[in-house]
Amino acid sequence: MNTLLWIIVALAVVAALGWAFRFAGQMVTGNKPYFRDMPYAVSFGFALGAALFVGGVWLYLQPPANEAGVPRASVVFWRWAVHFLIVAAIAAFIFRLLGRAVGTQASRKIFRQMPLTAAFGILVILIYGFAAVFAGLIAPYGQDQVFSAANVVPGGDPALGGNPDFPLGTDQIGRDILSRLIYGAQNTVGIAFATTLLAFVLGGSLGFLAATLRGWVDQLLSRAVDVLMAIPSLIFSLLLITVASAWVSGTGLTIAMIVIIAVIDATRVFRLARAVGMNIVVMDYIEAAKLRGEGLGYLIFKEILPNATAPLLAEFGLRFCFVFLTISALSFLGLGIQPPLADWGTMVKDLSAFINYAAFAPQIAASPLLAAGAIALLTVAVNFVVDWMLHRSSGLKE
Amino acid sequence: MSDRPTLVEMRGIKMEGRSDETWTPIIKGVDLTLQKGEVLGLIGESGAGKSTLGLAAMGFTRDGVRISEGSVTFDGIDLLAASAEQKRALLGKRIAYVAQSAAASFNPAHKLIDQHSEGPTQHNVMSKAESEADGMELYRKLRLPNPDEIGFRYPHQVSGGQLQRAMTAMAMSCRPDLIIFDEPTTALDVTTQIEVLASIRDIVEEYDTAAIYITHDLAVVAQMADRIKVLLKGDEVEENETREMLSNPKEQYTKSLWAVREFQRPQKPPVSTDATPVISVQGVTAAYGKIDVLHDVSFDIHAGRTVAVVGESGSGKSTTARCITGLLPPRIGHIELDGNTLPLDYRQRDKEQLRQVQMIYQMADTALNPRKKIGEIIGRPVEFYMGLKGREKRRRVEELLDQIELPAAQYFDRLPSELSGGQKQRIGIARALAAEPKFIICDEVTSALDQLVAEGILRLLADLQDELGLSYMFITHDLATVRSIADEVVVMKDGNVVEQGPKTDMFQPPHHPYTDLLLSSVPEMDPDWLSTLLAERGADNIGDAAVDKMA
């Protein structure tokens, strides 16, 4: 009851502030159209935003531990988040400045018009890509190397149970988490990328084929896709991987997983490619090409595909995230990438018990969150980039 | 007129549009004065800033456009300084707007009368019941069929011309002082257009409403406006009383606009009776699904001749073209090329047969692949049919670009989006020529273009015909185009050939009644044309009403 009352009072104060803000704006600027025609909802939004900002600053300035020396989890996590946000913004800003200064005329123009979020996304993707390709060179230890020091707390501070040799700590059997995160980029991201690519080759070409030929080919493919889509995808892939494990194991099972997830995801790509293709097929230039006597391959790859790249590329980004999360989820369930290969989903699962320490020992709780954070960061980054590409391809301005 | 009080006063209007992060001028300092009850015609080519200026007269700009300088006063109210609330009280009530495409402007989910009464009830002018009754009265005055009942239909249940009139009624619903008409008849057939024009003119006169009438069609504006203002690329060229302007244009640009319709080719001598036609359409009946849309259509097209196929939308002109190209195999009948029967389906035709029949499309935007460079678009048929590659192919493409009067070096590597409408249409022509065909189907190739540009395209096609001995089938609904380029004319209505023969016979009586109706519906530059026609035929014998009577 008390909390509810507080919320109502806070909202009332914000509402009053919003009104006062608009009124003050009208007075000070001599009734400029910006304040004169400002809807109340907008001024309320300004006030709410300001209130949230002040609240955030207040929380940041609170002491990180109480009198007894026990850390306050909310303050500690909030400070980490704020620090990360500031570092990320600065890094993205510098990256964008760099992109504007070097490179060709065209690439500089792209960077000039790029929002900060997209620059951040591209930067993160580049770092992940770098880590994935050069994992063997930059990782301090091997992914399956076991040390005697198990359960070292991240942070590298011996006073808190850390160890400078393992800056991000070690897991429950003593493997270096930093090294496993870097190798995880190679395994998880690499496999997700291969799977998404396969899904697009399959779904894209079949979708365009259905859109171009129509008739019974379209019916056959579309109904087959409907059947596949009718089954919940995670359960379906679990089922198929279990079936596949009867015949193959180890690397073979990983390949089976790639194919299974690719086929299931190809159904979504098929739908998109077919829908986009249908809109392109009715264009006069396709009719002109047909009347010229062009073959199917030319129609699909030379006339339709170039016009479908924008939506397909955007879908590629999103689909990549979904595949990536599916693989992590499967690994979490123990069916995905098999040990001793490092994988972020498995890492979250292995260390998940430490989450319970969050209330009084944020450092310890951080160890499973590192891998989870790596997954979340890549997902957010890819979505930033996809949003930006969609915005560009749709020709929206502001 | 000059003694009446001023309603709209625009002074030194400069407007800018945003593109690629910078503001570029669209209107470069235009004055506009409109008196109460006066109709001002704004004409110019696309991109001249007509619509932008028309919208600015109601103090409104589209997204990405701003008024950088100048003032707009409406009945003493400064519209640019007015608050959103003040404007809300004016728009819809005292200032109304009629858009080009009524079909796209009505909400498809609501009945016409509900959309009609929204304005009056919002502005507290009338109750909903009063407004509905008033709506029916307006529908009657605008000569809509079944005025008491038509309002209860949804937009898709009403034809285009009727929708446009329903929209005019909606604009009238609060009895505004000013209506802005933005190309209200451009999307309509001639016989429908004349009806809409007549009813708009009557109702504007009856309620003494001032109007700004935006159009690119001179003959239309001549019927509607008291004064005409000509715009060119954001600048005013000249302004004058309609009669004075028509009889005595002062500026060179205005004169060139007036002269556009004068291009006319001499009629070629008739071909000898035993000559084999290039294309012969023989007794073609075709159907979409189970419904026949063409009924026993036959005509011949001879070497070096142009046959114009005219008719309104839905008359089967384009369907005939689809039968000839083989996209829609006819149910009965066949097509002959040089006396040899063509396979009905284009998929069964060989490369040589496909090469001989080429097509140029109405919308150059959708006819050119936006992701391909000009060199690739024209180069593909060169490579595909002639087998030319590398340097030879490039030379041939440059030759073709030369033929369509575009400098090759400059255009070879451009994308279609970097070209103007007329240039795109020329690329479409070059692509057809690249196949070195005998016969080209031109499907409304000039109807999306401004008149000066369209004339250039027609001249180019005529020159190419003389040079290469091409045969054209020219699909159009514009009789002025027919007059300028055709040798023979085929008039179609509801999938039937109504009349066919040489052009000279066509434009002289006696006609088939439908041809007569079509011919008489084409607006002429004479400002008294509409009044005279209405006096001669009566309001019930024009437009769709007359077409219905014929059926």
Interface residues (C-beta under 8 A of the other chain):
Chain A: P33 R36 D37 Q113 M283 D284 Y285 E287 A288 K290 L291 R292 G293 E294 E303 P306 N307 K397
Chain B: R18 E21 G64 S83 A84 T325 G326 L327 Y346 R349 K351 L354 V357 Q358 M359 Y361 M363 T366 A367 L368 N369 P370 R371 K372 R380 P381 F384 Y385 R431 A435
